[in-house]
Amino acid sequence: MAKQNEQKQDKPVYVATVRTALSGPEDGIMRKLPESYDVVNSDVRDVLNYLTDKKQIKQDEAPTARSLESEMKKEYTVAVNGRTVRLTDKVAPLFQPKTHRDVTYQNLEMEIASVQEGGLIYKIR
């Protein structure tokens, strides 16, 4: 029995968060990914879809979900742990170890930002 508990503890815990670029960290949607989640073969789009699945959104997350949905209706960029990524990038190498209350887990923080048209071109001219 002790060996089984050791194996379970050795299995990494994966946590993913998504928020808009203009919101604070406390305004994100955070989920612990289930043990059955295929982190190795998943890409950024898969995790984003998992986090924003309407069946999982709690009442207090609804405003954040609506903001994310609004951002993603336009052209948008995704930053993971501060680095711009493509939706097709695999997530496994993007997770970073983090510790909270002496519990270590693999963390993925996603930020969604809509792309503003003409801002850079106007500034250059």
C-alpha positions as CSV (number, residue, x, y, z in Angstrom):
1,M,0.0,0.0,0.0
2,A,2.8,2.4,0.9
3,K,4.4,1.8,-2.5
4,Q,1.1,2.7,-4.3
5,N,0.9,6.0,-2.3
6,E,4.6,6.8,-3.2
7,Q,3.8,6.3,-6.9
8,K,0.8,8.5,-6.7
9,Q,2.8,11.3,-5.0
10,D,5.5,10.9,-7.7
11,K,3.0,11.7,-10.4
12,P,3.2,15.4,-11.2
13,V,0.2,17.6,-10.6
14,Y,-0.6,20.0,-13.5
15,V,-2.4,23.3,-12.9
16,A,-3.4,25.7,-15.7
17,T,-4.7,29.2,-15.6
18,V,-6.1,31.5,-18.3
19,R,-7.0,35.2,-18.1
20,T,-7.1,38.3,-20.3
21,A,-4.0,40.4,-20.6
22,L,-5.8,43.4,-19.0
23,S,-7.0,41.5,-15.9
24,G,-5.1,40.6,-12.8
25,P,-4.0,37.1,-11.7
26,E,-6.9,36.8,-9.3
27,D,-9.4,37.2,-12.2
28,G,-8.3,34.1,-14.1
29,I,-9.9,30.7,-14.5
30,M,-7.8,28.0,-12.8
31,R,-8.1,24.3,-13.1
32,K,-6.1,21.3,-11.8
33,L,-5.8,19.1,-14.9
34,P,-7.2,15.6,-14.2
35,E,-4.6,12.7,-13.9
36,S,-6.1,11.3,-17.1
37,Y,-5.3,14.5,-19.0
38,D,-2.8,13.8,-21.8
39,V,-0.3,16.7,-21.2
40,V,2.3,15.2,-23.5
41,N,0.1,15.2,-26.6
42,S,-1.9,18.3,-25.9
43,D,-1.3,21.7,-27.4
44,V,-2.1,25.2,-26.2
45,R,-5.5,25.2,-28.0
46,D,-6.5,21.9,-26.2
47,V,-5.7,23.4,-22.7
48,L,-7.4,26.7,-23.6
49,N,-10.5,24.8,-24.7
50,Y,-10.5,22.7,-21.6
51,L,-10.3,25.7,-19.3
52,T,-13.0,27.6,-21.1
53,D,-15.4,24.7,-21.6
54,K,-18.9,26.2,-20.8
55,K,-19.8,23.0,-18.9
56,Q,-17.1,23.7,-16.3
57,I,-17.5,27.4,-15.9
58,K,-18.6,28.3,-12.4
59,Q,-20.9,31.3,-11.7
60,D,-18.1,33.5,-10.3
61,E,-16.0,32.7,-13.4
62,A,-18.7,33.7,-15.9
63,P,-17.5,37.3,-16.3
64,T,-13.9,36.2,-17.0
65,A,-15.2,33.5,-19.4
66,R,-17.2,36.2,-21.3
67,S,-14.1,38.5,-21.5
68,L,-12.0,35.6,-22.8
69,E,-14.6,34.7,-25.3
70,S,-14.8,38.3,-26.5
71,E,-11.0,38.5,-26.8
72,M,-10.9,35.3,-28.8
73,K,-13.5,36.4,-31.3
74,K,-11.0,38.8,-32.8
75,E,-7.4,38.1,-33.8
76,Y,-5.5,37.4,-30.5
77,T,-2.2,36.3,-29.1
78,V,-1.5,33.8,-26.4
79,A,1.3,34.2,-23.9
80,V,2.3,31.3,-21.7
81,N,4.3,32.0,-18.6
82,G,5.3,35.3,-20.1
83,R,6.3,34.0,-23.5
84,T,4.2,34.3,-26.8
85,V,3.3,30.9,-28.2
86,R,1.2,29.5,-31.0
87,L,-2.0,27.6,-30.4
88,T,-0.4,24.5,-31.9
89,D,2.6,24.5,-29.6
90,K,2.8,21.5,-27.3
91,V,2.2,22.4,-23.7
92,A,4.4,19.8,-21.9
93,P,7.6,21.8,-22.2
94,L,5.8,25.0,-21.3
95,F,4.8,23.9,-17.7
96,Q,7.0,25.4,-15.0
97,P,7.4,24.0,-11.4
98,K,5.8,26.1,-8.7
99,T,5.3,25.6,-5.0
100,H,2.4,26.7,-2.9
101,R,2.1,25.7,0.8
102,D,4.8,23.2,0.4
103,V,3.1,21.5,-2.5
104,T,5.0,21.4,-5.8
105,Y,3.1,21.3,-9.0
106,Q,3.6,22.0,-12.7
107,N,2.1,25.4,-13.6
108,L,0.9,26.9,-16.9
109,E,-0.3,30.5,-16.9
110,M,-2.0,31.6,-20.1
111,E,-2.8,35.2,-21.0
112,I,-5.1,36.1,-23.9
113,A,-4.7,39.5,-25.6
114,S,-6.6,40.8,-28.7
115,V,-4.4,42.3,-31.4
116,Q,-5.1,46.0,-31.9
117,E,-5.2,47.0,-35.5
118,G,-3.0,49.9,-36.7
119,G,-1.3,50.8,-33.4
120,L,2.2,49.9,-34.4
121,I,1.9,51.2,-38.0
122,Y,0.5,54.5,-36.7
123,K,3.4,54.8,-34.2
124,I,6.0,54.2,-36.9
125,R,4.7,56.7,-39.3
